[in-house]
Structure formats: C-alpha cells, structure tokens
Amino acid sequence: MSAAPVSVATLAAMKVRGERIACLTCYDASFARLLDASGVELLLVGDSLGMVLQGHATTVPVTMDQMVYHSACVSRARTRALVVADLPFLACATPERALDHAARLLQEGGAEVVKLEGGMPMLGTVERLSAQGVAVCAHLGLLPQSVHQLGGYRFQGRDHASAERIRHEALAMQDAGASLLVLECVPAALAEEIAGLLSIPVIGIGAGAGCDGQVLVLHDLLGLNPERAPRFSRDFLRGRGSIAEAIAAYVAAVRAGDFPGPDETPY
C-alpha cells in the first residue's frame, strides 16, 4: 500500500491497471484512522448516518450542517484516503444551491469529492460543479433519497427500459464531468457493462463484482444491524478477533474480487 494521498487521479490509474478500489462509509475520527491504516482508498461520509447513527428510517432527515460536521470529523483524522461526502436531500435542488453546499463540504468539512444522487435532472448540476473545480461522484441505480418516490428500497435496472436509462445516464454523467460513479442495487451484468463503457471508476454496492471497486456501509460490514442487513452485505467481523481484522479482510476480499460473491449478488 502506497503512503501517498489518494486522489481522483489515483483511482483513475487503478482502474486502468485493473486494481480494485476499496471504499467504506465513515462518520467519525476514530474509524477514519482505522480505515485509513487498513488501506481503504475512499472514505464515504454518507447520509446513511441518518439511519445507522441517528436511528431514522431513511436518509431524508439528514441536514447539511450534520454532513459538514461529520465530514470534518473524518477529514481531520485520515492521512491517506480520499474523503467523499454526500450532498443530502434537496441540497442539489438547483445548481446554485448545490454549488453553495459543495463549497461548505470542501471548505468547512474538508471533503475532496462531493457525491450527489440522480440522473438526467442532475446533469446541469454536475456540469456546474465540475466547471467550478469541484470533483463530483455521481450516484445512479437505487437512490435512497428518493425512497418515498420509489416506494421502497428496490433493485433498479431489471427491465430493458430502465437498464437502458441507467446506461445512458452513466455515460452522460461522465460527459458532464463526474470523476466517479456509484451504482447501487442494479443487476451485476449491467454494472459490469457500465464499468467497461466508462473511463471513470465505477464503485458498486449491491451491483456485483464486475465494478472497479466496492463500497459498504461500515455498520453492515461489522454485522451491527443483523435484522436489517442488506442481501448484498457480508458480516466480516464474524469469526474474527477485532474490528481491524474485519476491515482488513474486507479490503483483501475486494482486492481479490472475492467480494461480493454469488450469495451477495441478488441479480
């Protein structure tokens, strides 16, 4: 593992070399140090904190102030990993609003990349942010911030029309200037195809092993939510003696292409 700080250029080079990227959610300084030392390339300060830390049923209640606070906690503690922070619900309602909020995440929160959910309606926002020097991670497939509109946490892209839409949106996001793409809960074959089409790294969650990297919610990796564990997650702490060992096992499994396996690939 190189001690050099990870950048979007680092991740692009890893994709070219065929090296898989390990990403985990992170919300505080203690875990930021641990994940950083374990070789995780991306620390995602996700609005998933609304569910795993705050006890909400969805990510919708998470505020901009909370995202800035947790981003700052993480960014102060890591030395190598790249910090990606979510723009929370309706923070991207307009390109101007997104630009103001992205500035807070970078200037106050110490993040280096901002992540936003959504397809074609977000293209102008991605273009605006990129034009202003903001590195953007797009997010397609299942969009947790749209859970009420979707009617639940359901896999996306399982029919021809929706798969074609996601494929088109992925290419459009790259053309608009996105540096990274997260694909959540889409069929493995579709995710692998999109990863092959794009020159930017594609990070999967519930999207099979064919992506350029993987991300999990840290609390799912540690088996802290067994009654609501996603079908695509794995409890890496089970049978191991420490959290550090569990995270190291996750990184190794991602690197080797052993995670996700067939049991963690629903479609």
C-alpha positions in Angstrom: 0.0 0.0 0.0 1.4 3.4 -1.0 1.6 6.1 1.7 0.9 8.8 -0.9 -2.5 10.5 -0.5 -5.3 9.1 -2.7 -6.7 11.4 -5.4 -9.2 11.0 -8.2 -6.2 10.6 -10.5 -5.0 7.7 -8.2 -8.4 6.0 -8.7 -8.4 6.5 -12.4 -4.9 4.9 -12.6 -6.1 2.0 -10.5 -9.0 1.4 -13.0 -6.5 1.4 -15.9 -4.3 -1.2 -14.1 -7.3 -3.3 -13.2 -6.8 -2.8 -9.4 -10.0 -2.9 -7.4 -10.9 0.1 -5.2 -12.0 -0.4 -1.5 -14.5 2.1 -0.1 -16.3 2.2 3.2 -18.6 4.7 4.9 -17.1 6.6 7.7 -18.6 9.1 10.1 -16.0 9.9 12.8 -12.3 10.4 13.6 -11.6 7.0 15.3 -12.9 4.9 12.4 -11.3 7.3 9.9 -7.9 6.5 11.4 -8.6 2.8 11.4 -9.9 2.6 7.9 -7.1 4.8 6.6 -4.5 2.5 8.2 -6.3 -0.6 6.7 -5.7 0.6 3.1 -9.2 1.8 2.2 -8.9 4.2 -0.7 -12.3 6.0 -0.2 -13.9 7.2 3.0 -17.6 8.0 2.2 -19.2 10.3 4.6 -22.6 9.1 3.7 -26.0 10.5 4.6 -26.6 6.8 5.6 -25.5 8.3 9.0 -29.1 9.3 9.4 -30.1 5.6 9.6 -27.0 4.0 11.3 -26.1 6.8 13.7 -29.4 8.8 14.2 -31.9 6.0 14.0 -34.0 7.4 11.2 -35.9 5.1 8.8 -34.4 6.9 5.8 -31.6 9.3 4.9 -34.0 12.1 4.2 -33.8 13.9 7.6 -30.1 14.4 7.4 -29.1 18.1 7.2 -26.3 20.0 5.6 -24.9 21.0 9.0 -24.7 17.4 10.0 -22.9 16.4 6.8 -20.4 19.2 7.3 -19.8 18.2 10.9 -19.2 14.5 10.2 -17.1 15.3 7.1 -14.8 17.5 9.3 -14.5 14.7 11.9 -13.4 12.3 9.2 -11.1 14.6 7.2 -9.2 15.7 10.3 -8.2 12.1 11.2 -7.2 10.5 7.9 -3.9 11.0 6.3 -4.1 9.0 3.0 -7.7 8.1 2.0 -9.8 10.3 -0.2 -12.8 11.8 1.6 -16.1 11.8 -0.4 -19.1 13.5 1.2 -22.8 13.2 0.4 -24.9 16.2 -0.6 -28.0 15.5 1.5 -31.7 15.6 0.5 -32.6 18.6 -1.7 -29.1 20.1 -1.3 -28.9 19.9 -5.1 -32.4 21.3 -5.8 -30.7 23.9 -8.1 -27.1 24.1 -9.4 -26.6 27.3 -7.4 -27.8 25.6 -4.2 -25.5 22.6 -4.9 -22.5 24.9 -5.5 -23.1 26.7 -2.2 -23.4 23.4 -0.3 -20.4 21.8 -2.1 -18.3 24.8 -1.0 -19.3 24.1 2.6 -18.4 20.4 2.4 -15.0 21.2 0.9 -14.1 24.3 2.9 -15.6 23.5 6.3 -15.9 19.7 6.1 -12.5 19.0 4.4 -14.1 16.7 1.8 -12.3 16.4 -1.5 -15.2 15.0 -3.6 -19.0 15.6 -3.3 -21.5 12.9 -4.1 -25.0 13.5 -5.4 -27.9 11.3 -6.3 -29.8 11.4 -9.5 -29.7 11.0 -13.3 -30.6 13.4 -16.1 -32.1 16.1 -13.8 -28.7 16.4 -12.2 -26.6 16.8 -15.4 -26.6 20.6 -15.2 -25.6 20.5 -11.6 -22.7 18.1 -12.3 -21.5 20.4 -15.2 -21.7 23.5 -12.9 -19.8 21.9 -10.1 -17.2 20.5 -12.4 -16.7 23.8 -14.1 -16.0 25.4 -10.7 -13.3 22.8 -9.9 -15.4 20.5 -7.7 -14.7 16.8 -8.1 -18.1 15.0 -8.3 -19.1 11.4 -7.6 -22.4 10.6 -9.4 -24.9 8.1 -7.9 -27.3 6.0 -10.1 -29.5 3.0 -9.6 -31.2 2.8 -6.3 -31.4 6.4 -4.9 -32.0 6.3 -1.2 -33.0 10.0 -1.0 -35.9 9.1 -3.4 -37.1 6.2 -1.4 -40.6 7.7 -0.9 -41.0 8.2 -4.6 -39.7 4.8 -5.4 -41.9 3.1 -2.8 -39.1 1.4 -1.0 -35.5 0.1 -1.3 -35.9 -1.8 -4.6 -33.4 -3.0 -7.1 -33.3 -0.9 -10.3 -32.5 -1.6 -13.9 -34.0 -5.1 -14.1 -36.0 -4.5 -17.3 -34.7 -3.3 -20.6 -36.0 0.2 -20.5 -34.7 1.1 -17.0 -31.4 -0.6 -17.8 -31.0 1.4 -20.9 -31.8 4.6 -19.0 -29.2 3.9 -16.3 -26.6 3.1 -19.0 -27.4 6.4 -20.8 -27.3 8.4 -17.6 -23.9 6.9 -16.6 -22.4 8.0 -19.9 -24.0 11.4 -19.6 -22.6 11.9 -16.1 -19.1 11.1 -17.3 -19.5 13.5 -20.2 -20.8 16.2 -17.7 -17.5 15.9 -15.7 -18.1 13.4 -13.0 -14.9 11.9 -11.7 -16.5 8.8 -10.1 -19.8 6.9 -10.3 -21.6 4.8 -7.6 -24.0 2.2 -8.9 -26.4 0.9 -6.2 -28.6 -2.2 -6.4 -28.5 -2.8 -10.2 -28.0 -6.2 -11.9 -24.4 -7.4 -11.9 -24.3 -7.8 -15.7 -25.5 -4.2 -16.2 -23.0 -2.8 -13.7 -20.1 -4.7 -15.3 -21.1 -3.4 -18.7 -21.2 0.2 -17.5 -17.9 -0.2 -15.8 -16.4 -1.3 -19.1 -18.0 1.5 -21.0 -16.8 4.3 -18.7 -13.3 5.7 -18.3 -14.0 6.9 -14.8 -14.0 4.4 -11.9 -17.4 2.7 -11.1 -18.0 1.8 -7.4 -20.6 -0.8 -6.8 -22.9 -1.6 -3.8 -25.3 -4.4 -4.4 -24.1 -4.4 -8.1 -21.9 -7.5 -8.4 -18.2 -8.0 -8.6 -17.7 -6.5 -12.0 -17.3 -2.9 -10.9 -14.0 -1.2 -10.4 -14.5 -1.0 -6.7 -16.9 -1.8 -3.9 -18.5 0.2 -1.0 -20.4 -1.0 2.0 -21.9 0.8 5.0 -19.4 0.2 7.8 -22.0 -0.9 10.2 -23.2 -3.7 7.8 -19.6 -4.9 7.4 -19.4 -5.2 11.2 -22.7 -7.0 11.5 -24.2 -4.3 13.7 -27.6 -4.5 12.0 -28.3 -8.2 11.6 -32.1 -8.0 11.4 -31.9 -5.4 8.6 -28.7 -6.5 6.8 -28.9 -5.9 3.1 -28.8 -9.0 0.9 -25.6 -7.8 -0.7 -23.6 -7.2 2.5 -21.4 -9.6 4.5 -20.5 -9.7 8.2 -16.7 -9.5 8.1 -16.4 -9.4 11.8 -17.9 -12.9 12.3 -15.1 -15.3 13.2 -12.5 -12.6 13.6 -11.0 -11.2 16.7 -11.1 -7.4 16.1 -12.6 -4.7 14.0 -9.2 -4.1 12.4 -9.1 -7.7 11.3 -12.6 -7.4 9.8 -11.8 -4.3 7.8 -8.5 -5.9 6.6 -10.5 -8.9 5.5 -12.9 -6.7 3.6 -10.1 -4.9 1.8 -8.5 -8.2 0.9 -11.7 -9.6 -0.4 -12.4 -6.6 -2.6 -8.8 -6.6 -3.9 -9.1 -10.3 -4.8 -12.5 -10.0 -6.4 -14.0 -12.3 -3.8 -16.5 -9.8 -2.5 -19.3 -9.7 -3.4 -19.6 -13.4 -4.1 -22.6 -15.2 -5.6 -24.5 -15.1 -2.3 -24.2 -11.3 -2.2 -25.3 -10.8 -5.8 -29.0 -11.0 -5.8 -29.4 -10.1 -9.5 
